[in-house]
Each structure stands twice: as C-alpha cells, then as structure tokens.
Amino acid sequence: KREVCTFCEKPVYFSERASADDKVFHKACFRCEECKTMLSLGKYASMGGRTFCKPCFKKMFLTKGNYSEGFGTMKPQHEFEAKKSGSPAGSPGPSKKEESSIPEAKITC
C-alpha cells in the first residue's frame, strides 16, 4: 500500500517522505498553517492536528495568553459551561480565577 500525503493526498515516495505527529507528507507540503513557510522536522510546533512554525505558534499564543483562545477554540471551561447551560459556542469568557487550565501542546526542538 502506498502512503499518501496528508496535505495534497498524492502518493509519497521514500525520497520525498517526511513524517510528524503520525502523519505522512511530502517535505514540500509540510508548511506552517499561518504563514505558509516550509517547515522542517524538529523546527515546528503542533496543536490540535495543526502545524505551525515556532514564531507563528508563539505569536498566536501571545495574542490571547493561552493556547485555547489563541488558536481559535474555546477554553475547556467555556466548553463545559456552554454544554452545561445549553448556550451556543463563543459565549463570554470565564472569570480570572478559571483561567489556570492550559491544554497540552507539542513543541519539537
């Protein structure tokens, strides 16, 4: 069975193969989702199945000060409160004392 690139869905040959986070892709297809810079193994960060160059990853984290909101998702507390109250996603944020939980991110060096 031939391996298929996660990004372009074309066959990946051994000489152009790269693998990260249990995904296979062409070296040329492995790019930052934010700035489209070509990434290399060991010089990227990923979260929630999305890959970024380290400067973009850091920038997105710093915009909100936490991983969830910086990457366009609700904080776990918001998700729980929305499910509990039946309110739609994107409801107002929690109080300052609830902001201590940060989801785990994978950063490679």
N, C-alpha and C positions, 0 to 999 in steps of 0.2 A: 504494500500500500504506500503510495506517495504521500509525503507530507505537503500540506497546503498552507500558504502564508495566511496568518490571522488577519492581516490588513487588506491585501489585494485579492486573496483567495485563489492565487495561481500556484502551480507546483513550485516547491522549493528544492533546489539541488544542493547537494552537500557543500559545494564550494561557496555558495552564497547564503548558507543557512546560519541563522542566529536563533537563540532560544533564551527566553527570560520569562519568569513567572508562569512556567508550564505552558508557554505559548511558543509557536514556531513562526518565523517570518524571514523575509529577505533582509539582509543587512541594510539595504537602501530603503526599505519600508519602515524600519524602526525609527520613528520620529516623535518629537515632542507634540503632544496634542494641542498645546497652546501656541507655540511659535514655529512649529514645523521643522525645527532644527534636527538634523540627523543625529541619532543617539548612538552610543556605543555601550557595550556591556560593561557594567561597573561604573558608568557615569550617567545614571538615570535614577529616577525615583518613581515609584508607582503607588497608586492608592485606588482601591475600588476597581481594579482592572484597567485603569487609565495610566498612561505613561507620560512622564514629563522630564525635561532637562532639569537639573538641580536648581538653576536660577529661577525658572518659572515655578517650580514646586515651592521654593522658598517665598517667592513673591505672592503666590496665591494663599499661602499660609498666613503671611503677614497682613494681607488685606483685611482679614477678619479676626486674626489672632487665634484661630482654632482650625482644625482640619475640616470639620463638617461644613461650616458655612463658607469657608474659603474655597471649597471645591464644589459649591452649588448644591449641597444636600443639607437636610435639616439635622440639627443636633439630635442625638439619641433621646434626650429629654423631650424635645419638641415632638418627635415622632410618637413617643409614648403618650404625651399629653393629648396629641391630636387623635390618636386611636381611642384613648380613654373618654374624651369628651365628644368624639364624633365630628370635630371641626375639620375643615379642609387643610391640606398641606400648605405650609407657608404662613401659618398663624404666628402671632407675635412671639418673641423670644422669651426665655426663662429669666428669672431674676439672677443677679450676680452670683449668689451662693450656689446655683445649679450649674455653673459653667466649668466645673472642675474636670469633667469627663472628656477625654480626647481619644478618638478612635486610633487604633494602631496603624501606622504607616510603614511601608517597606522602603528603605533607602539603601542603595548599594554603593559601595565605595570603589 
